Amino acid sequence: MKTPIKIIIVAALAVAVIGAVALEQSKAPVESTPANAIAVAGNDSSKSAPATNAPLPKLIDLGADKCIPCKAMAPILEDLKKEYAGKMNVEFIDVWKNPDAGKAFRIEMIPTQIFFDVSGKELFRHVGFFGKEDILGKWKELGVDLTGKTSAGIILEEPVKPDTRPRDHVCFMCDEDIQPKTKTVVKGQSEQRVLCSPHCYFIYFSSIVGADPIVEEAKVSVTDWASGNLVAAAAATYIYGMDAKGRPTTKAFADKAAAAKEQQTSPGNLLAWDMLRSKELATRCAFCDRAVYPEDACGVKFGTTHGHGCCTHCAMGVAARLKQDIEVEAKDGLTGELIRVKTLDGQIASLEPATAIAWFGQTKGPDGKWASAGCFKQGFFVNGGNLQKWLDARPAITGRQITIAQALSDKMKLSPEQIAKACKLGECK
């Protein structure tokens, strides 16, 4: 249709609510871009950089500098422009400042991203916020090879060294060495689970689908701190203290008097099993619902609510479970440096530092298929060097390096049924 497109300036509040700024709909088709549109864009003063003369594929983002999702696109466009310089042209056009460009490109909503091949033919357009990994994935889907993309990173399909520790000396949950004084055992019908502490028992318990506390606690034995003998967990008395990092510590005693005597030199509160269980299960992962200590967890903010992710990957999964944008504060698995992630519409909106990466711990099953190695073998790292040092200290680990955007994307693809089974014993894939 020949009717000009009229750009409607939408109030900033409306922008925040709907996540994109509406322009009056044109009845003209959006499948292709008019031949003169590129020329119009060439006159726009708000482009991030002039296009090169080389015949390169082009990404044009049409938005406005005061549009909230457009602002979220800005650092992504800048990263793409730097990372793929000489391989792809990236331009930004402010259609509020240059309404003629909005008309020429037949823009109905902002931000809109338009993908062009080397001849200038429009291949695809997307409306709304578009994450970096999704943009790169779309180029690949369109058959455009952006050479020079960063490598896949570290992949370990076989351990550097096999784990030769006796299995009854290794915690079933966290894979750490078992200390004799805190050893905890869960007896099953055909086998027993050996855990490093009562805390790992409660993680184990919260990983069982439909677990009955009374039934399960009858299977649990803990080590008496005084004698080294196993005693029924439900009958023991516990000194519940705190270490230098603020993490709870637990010492079990068969005799309450012995616990009171130890309390004189080992500060803490005397707790019975029921109270210990209440405290241990008080904080849960907002994705998989497993018990977690806040000191070990990632911080997750969704709306005005603050919660936790028991591991970095579960923290990203909160966006999938709640269908909300989230903010995550995670710690580098090696150094503890903070890594901050914000999502928008199920994609990465910002990442600090930009060099941060993820490790996806995996194990190969008897059927040859790869599955998650569990929350204790996942992590975020500020750079590849820190990841490599972390792996060097864990030569038996297997898995692969992925982007944090991929970690989020993997979770966003899960169905509600898969999310309900996440991190559950025998169910997590």
Secondary structure, DSSP 8 states (H G I E B T S, - for coil): --S--------HHHHHHHSSEE----SS--SS--TTHHHHHHT-TT-SS---SS---EEEEEE-TT-HHHHHHHHHHHHHHHHTTTT-EEEEEETTT-HHHHHHTT--EESEEEEE-TTS-EEEEEES---HHHHHHHHHHTT---TT------EESS-SS---S-GGGB-TTT--B--GGG-EEEE-SS-EEEESSHHHHHHHHTTSTT--HHHHHTTEEEE-TTT--EEEGGG-EEEEEE-TTS-EEEEEESSHHHHHHHHTTS--EEEEHHHHHHHHTSSB-TTT--B--GGGSEEEEETTEEEEESSHHHHHHHHHHHTS--EEEEEBTTT--EEEEEEETTEEEEEESTT-EEEEEEEE-TTS-EEE--GGGEEEESSHHHHHHHHHT-TT--EEEE-HHHHHHHHHT--HHHHHTTT-TTT--
